[in-house]
Amino acid sequence: MYSKNDYIAVFDSGVGGISVLRQLRKVLPGERFVYYGDSANAPYGSRSTEEVRALTFAAVERLTGRFPVKALVVACNTATAAAIEDLRANYSDLIVVGIEPAVKLAADHHPGGNIGVMATQVTLREEKFDLLMNRFNGDRTIYKIPAPGLVELIEAGKGDCEETQVFLRRLLAPYIGKLDALVLGCTHYPFVKHNIQAILGPGTEVLHGGEGTARETKRRLAAADLLERGEGRVEIISSSSDGAMAELAKRLLEQGGRHGF
Ligand code: DGL
């Protein structure tokens, strides 16, 4: 069946899942990872749910067809929202871990506090998100904050450019002083977390779910006795024909600390 030195496959529409891979490497330093960014088809967040599901299945088939994979981490909130149940049903032997906006973490940190959730249009419109939101609504306000266009800026390596600052200032202006926590519900956004925090100020905690996903992956591997304690390695592949995405992904993998996560 599966062996300890098989790969952990990590998948996203582009470079966003690198924010999750950084957390995975912290808790699972001895593992072999293969990271796949479907950048030829990014962004996923403005597509139909059916398109996202089909692209997610195609990516997973490509990964499992090419590499011996013992666990799959869907490091994309959008793909998780659209396809995680179908993936689990289809790959019932495989460990499949997804990511969802860290609303629970924000609610735990800020009892009764107001929470904003920044995510793609797909994530925010799926039933899965409404179910999550209804669990924590109660006496607080949860604001849905879609950010169409932000993934494209980050994919273009413009996270620190003036264009991105202007975009974020405009998007977040109505929420300044209103939020106890802002959840980054898209794995691309942690790469601009430092800019977001600067706009919202110290009174708002900015959170994302990468750490929880990494811990859950470790827990599932341990339960299946599939933890590897080797040298640790990362291979990065993408669906784009040029090497730009892989180059950016490598840079973000190394530089995460500078981005405050
Ligand atoms: N990084 C992905 C997420 O977590 C989606 C980005 C996209 O729109 O492709 O939702």
Residues whose N, C-alpha, C, O or C-beta is under 5 A from the ligand:
A	BS01	DGL	S13 G16 A42 P43 Y44 G45 S46 A75 C76 N77 T78 T120 V151 G185 C186 T187 H188
